[in-house]
Amino acid sequence: MADFVVTNAGTAAYNDTYTEDGAYGGKPAYTGDTNGMYLFYGGFAIPAPGDGWVLHNSKTDSGGGIIFFAYYYGAGTQATPPEGTYTAGSGGAGDADVAAAPEIYSHADGGSVVVLGGEQSRGPWYNTDGGVVLFDGGADTRGPYYYVGGGEVVFAGGQRVVMPFSQVGGGLVIFAGGGIGDPLISGGVIVFSGGQVVEGNQTYEVAEGGVIIFEGGQMAITHRGGGQSTTEWDWVRGKGR
Amino acid sequence: MSVSSERFIKAFRGMVQEGKVVLFQNQTTRQGESEEFLGQLLDPANLFAKNFNTDDMWLVYYRGAVDPDADSPAWTETLSGTVTHSSDGDVFTIVDDSDDEHLYYASPTQATLDSAVGSILEAKVRVSVGGSGANRGAALSIFDGTRQYTAWLRSDGVNIDGEANVAINMTPWRRVKLVGRGDGCQLFIDGDIQQTGWYMNPTVKQQFAFGSYVGG
């Protein structure tokens, strides 16, 4: 299971997906799936004093007190690698960004996935070849959501749903109440059936002959505009007809 | 119509064309206002039923003499960033030189609007700088308690929110009118219809707004 993803490192070998692989410094350690670099915590002074999470080409000890590692986050006692920017140290160019790898919920060949209240889940969610994904109340989910080849996805209430959505080749997405969505949807049928607020600088797009239905109660708010302008206003006036 | 009424109207029309009409309370009108006033005055329902009231003409009226938020009644300013803006005593200028900044003004809450009846927002404005492409630029917006209607204005075109760009040179002074009613709205420039479109957002607000951007 992939655990962390490193991007934007100036030393490209560190850009990789890191999977838990044993322990070091009393905490889990991670090894790059492709390039074999390491993300780990050790008994080092970084830069001094304090221990912290680092990226380096070997799980080793700096000898203390100096920035020995390719990238370091800074002093801390986090149980797992903190997400954020890791500063370039010895042998590293530019800074590196470390983020938790998304969980992959793969839902194929029919069947159903049910996420019941209170969970905070992170995609991507794959729903292929039919089947149903049901988010039933209170869940805080984050996309992307992929629905390919039909199937049905139901957000049944109370959850906050974060974009993006990609729906290709039909299928059905239902926001059945109470959710707060920020979706980018293409294809198929999208139903906002009540209670939720859909807000954001987003485009609701139905491709391939689909339909968007707002069935009541919700507000879909668009924010557009911006850009530079110089305007002169002689007068402005308004009235009812 | 009686002969005396016709004489009065002829004389009044001449005064309007000379731009010297003095309305009630010694308020001197501009040409556009005079035309509007004349149009309403010439309506027999107003002239002879004695129900004409200048207060009913426009619910809100900003004349550019001071900054809108310093006007009486004051418009509500929404400023993001450091957008340059000032009135020279007759014209109010907004210089928005950043994509990340905006400035707009919402009318005092005296507007009482009805989406089923419709609303009109009108401005005399010119846009000397403005990027191309729909749904950007300066804006006029009506919030009628049910629907928000927005027109975007750029130096080379205009559009109702969500619609395509209509090419028009907006660098000369233009009289822009946005009319919203129910789900639909229409945009006029100098009296000519430019576009018909749909409302932008649902809203519970009742106000008019203008500026380098108008929020929902």
Interface residues (C-beta under 8 A of the other chain):
Chain A: M219 A220 I221 T222 H223 R224 G225 G226 G227 Q228 S229 T230 T231 E232 W233 D234 W235 V236 R237 G238 K239 G240 R241
Chain B: R30 G32 M57 W58 L59 V60 Y61 Y62 R63 G64 D90 V91 F92 T93 I94 V95 D96 D97 S98 D99 D100 H102 S107 A111 T112 L113 D114 V117 G118 S119 I120 L121 E122 A123 K124 V125 R126 V127 S128 V129 G130 G131 G133 N135 R136 G137 A138 A139 L140 I142 D144 W152 L153 R154 S155 D161 G162 W173 V179 R181 M200 N201 P202 F208 F210 S212 Y213 V214 G215 G216
